Amino acid sequence: MNEQEPNEEKLEFQSRVDLSALRDAVNQIKTELGKVIIGQHDMVELLIVSILSNGHALIEGVPGVAKTVTAKLLAKTMDVDFSRIQFTPDLMPSDILGTSIFNVKTSEFEFKKGPLFSNIILIDEINRAPAKTQAALFEAMAERQITIDGQEFDMAPPFLVFATQNPVEQEGTYRLPEAQLDRFLFKINVDYPSLEEEVEILERKHEQKGAIEEDLISAVLTAKQIAEYQSKIKEIVIEKNLITYIASIVNNTRTNANLYLGASPRASIALMEASKALAAIQGRDFITPEDIKKVAVPVLAHRIILTPEREMEGLTAHEVVRQIVESIEIPR
């Protein structure tokens, strides 16, 4: 038996990528948010995944379910610049980008940067602003740069947009263009809390006795650490059969009889990158089919469009994505 012990030690799994620091940081972030946020575990996890994947996130839910608060407090756990922009029907591009102002002393125009020049941008009620403002935001999200008066400005990393929106059925809202939706890594749907969670929310609010929520949150990550962890995510291993699995899921959206518009190759890349980040925060340096299945709905549901007939029947994009995922054979 003693002679076999060294061999048994060699059989122990050794991670090819050191993820201990990343996992500790993620647990610290969840602990900090847990001081204020009750429940909403899926939203918090997906937002952390979006940061590690260097992707933007769209959060949808009825007013009052902690969409804005969660995004704001998550930004507070990172020692980076933060801006919050309230989108309204009269918001103009210059209100978010900035404007050139004439300097009398130098007799030259000086560009004064707007709130979009930050690291973490929280856009509240994104689906209330006019098309011109959406177009200005679109360039920043897509290219991580802004062009003003023929001059290009690069956005300092990390540059991440967390946007909230109310359901399109609510007054004063409209659907975002498909091209803009495609730039969001995730669309996260936030539901009402359970009865037990709502009781805990009330008890916690009573115990805080008016304390400012932001003061309860401490910074965990620096901009340098975020960049390091984003690079480490790229090292997560994905087997060839899982790459085929991802491609098969996305390809099925283009041939599915329930869909008028399927997902693009950008969706395939997003599905792979999000799966890598999800595996990493769980301490694994490799992707499993379960990682892919877990992020499939938030990655794909906002990138597809149902046929009018299926939409009238009450079918949802979430249901179609789940059906597609279940219909594809899981690689072994």
ChimeraX attribute file (.defattr): number of C-alpha atoms within 10 A of each C-alpha:
attribute: neighborCount
match mode: 1-to-1
recipient: residues
	/A:1	5
	/A:2	6
	/A:3	7
	/A:4	8
	/A:5	9
	/A:6	10
	/A:7	10
	/A:8	9
	/A:9	9
	/A:10	9
	/A:11	8
	/A:12	8
	/A:13	7
	/A:14	9
	/A:15	12
	/A:16	12
	/A:17	16
	/A:18	14
	/A:19	20
	/A:20	15
	/A:21	13
	/A:22	23
	/A:23	17
	/A:24	13
	/A:25	17
	/A:26	20
	/A:27	15
	/A:28	17
	/A:29	24
	/A:30	18
	/A:31	13
	/A:32	20
	/A:33	23
	/A:34	15
	/A:35	12
	/A:36	19
	/A:37	19
	/A:38	18
	/A:39	16
	/A:40	18
	/A:41	12
	/A:42	12
	/A:43	19
	/A:44	20
	/A:45	15
	/A:46	21
	/A:47	25
	/A:48	20
	/A:49	27
	/A:50	24
	/A:51	24
	/A:52	26
	/A:53	23
	/A:54	23
	/A:55	22
	/A:56	22
	/A:57	28
	/A:58	23
	/A:59	23
	/A:60	20
	/A:61	18
	/A:62	16
	/A:63	14
	/A:64	9
	/A:65	15
	/A:66	18
	/A:67	25
	/A:68	21
	/A:69	15
	/A:70	19
	/A:71	25
	/A:72	19
	/A:73	22
	/A:74	23
	/A:75	23
	/A:76	24
	/A:77	20
	/A:78	21
	/A:79	17
	/A:80	19
	/A:81	16
	/A:82	19
	/A:83	17
	/A:84	18
	/A:85	17
	/A:86	15
	/A:87	23
	/A:88	16
	/A:89	13
	/A:90	11
	/A:91	18
	/A:92	17
	/A:93	19
	/A:94	16
	/A:95	16
	/A:96	19
	/A:97	21
	/A:98	16
	/A:99	17
	/A:100	14
	/A:101	11
	/A:102	12
	/A:103	11
	/A:104	8
	/A:105	6
	/A:106	8
	/A:107	8
	/A:108	11
	/A:109	12
	/A:110	12
	/A:111	15
	/A:112	12
	/A:113	16
	/A:114	15
	/A:115	17
	/A:116	25
	/A:117	22
	/A:118	20
	/A:119	22
	/A:120	26
	/A:121	23
	/A:122	23
	/A:123	21
	/A:124	21
	/A:125	21
	/A:126	25
	/A:127	24
	/A:128	23
	/A:129	21
	/A:130	17
	/A:131	16
	/A:132	12
	/A:133	21
	/A:134	20
	/A:135	14
	/A:136	19
	/A:137	20
	/A:138	18
	/A:139	14
	/A:140	21
	/A:141	20
	/A:142	15
	/A:143	10
	/A:144	17
	/A:145	17
	/A:146	21
	/A:147	13
	/A:148	14
	/A:149	8
	/A:150	7
	/A:151	7
	/A:152	10
	/A:153	14
	/A:154	13
	/A:155	18
	/A:156	13
	/A:157	16
	/A:158	21
	/A:159	24
	/A:160	23
	/A:161	27
	/A:162	26
	/A:163	26
	/A:164	26
	/A:165	25
	/A:166	21
	/A:167	17
	/A:168	15
	/A:169	9
	/A:170	9
	/A:171	9
	/A:172	12
	/A:173	17
	/A:174	17
	/A:175	13
	/A:176	17
	/A:177	12
	/A:178	13
	/A:179	11
	/A:180	16
	/A:181	18
	/A:182	22
	/A:183	19
	/A:184	24
	/A:185	30
	/A:186	31
	/A:187	25
	/A:188	23
	/A:189	17
	/A:190	16
	/A:191	13
	/A:192	14
	/A:193	15
	/A:194	10
	/A:195	9
	/A:196	9
	/A:197	14
	/A:198	14
	/A:199	13
	/A:200	14
	/A:201	17
	/A:202	11
	/A:203	11
	/A:204	15
	/A:205	14
	/A:206	11
	/A:207	10
	/A:208	11
	/A:209	8
	/A:210	8
	/A:211	11
	/A:212	9
	/A:213	15
	/A:214	15
	/A:215	9
	/A:216	13
	/A:217	21
	/A:218	17
	/A:219	16
	/A:220	17
	/A:221	19
	/A:222	14
	/A:223	15
	/A:224	13
	/A:225	16
	/A:226	20
	/A:227	15
	/A:228	13
	/A:229	20
	/A:230	19
	/A:231	14
	/A:232	19
	/A:233	25
	/A:234	13
	/A:235	14
	/A:236	20
	/A:237	16
	/A:238	15
	/A:239	12
	/A:240	9
	/A:241	13
	/A:242	18
	/A:243	16
	/A:244	12
	/A:245	19
	/A:246	21
	/A:247	17
	/A:248	16
	/A:249	24
	/A:250	24
	/A:251	17
	/A:252	18
	/A:253	23
	/A:254	16
	/A:255	12
	/A:256	14
	/A:257	11
	/A:258	20
	/A:259	21
	/A:260	16
	/A:261	16
	/A:262	20
	/A:263	22
	/A:264	16
	/A:265	11
	/A:266	14
	/A:267	23
	/A:268	21
	/A:269	16
	/A:270	23
	/A:271	28
	/A:272	24
	/A:273	23
	/A:274	30
	/A:275	27
	/A:276	28
	/A:277	30
	/A:278	28
	/A:279	22
	/A:280	27
	/A:281	23
	/A:282	14
	/A:283	18
	/A:284	21
	/A:285	23
	/A:286	20
	/A:287	21
	/A:288	20
	/A:289	15
	/A:290	13
	/A:291	18
	/A:292	24
	/A:293	18
	/A:294	16
	/A:295	19
	/A:296	27
	/A:297	23
	/A:298	23
	/A:299	26
	/A:300	27
	/A:301	21
	/A:302	20
	/A:303	26
	/A:304	22
	/A:305	18
	/A:306	19
	/A:307	14
	/A:308	11
	/A:309	12
	/A:310	15
	/A:311	14
	/A:312	10
	/A:313	8
	/A:314	8
	/A:315	14
	/A:316	15
	/A:317	21
	/A:318	15
	/A:319	12
	/A:320	20
	/A:321	23
	/A:322	15
	/A:323	11
	/A:324	17
	/A:325	22
	/A:326	12
	/A:327	11
	/A:328	13
	/A:329	10
	/A:330	14
	/A:331	13
	/A:332	7
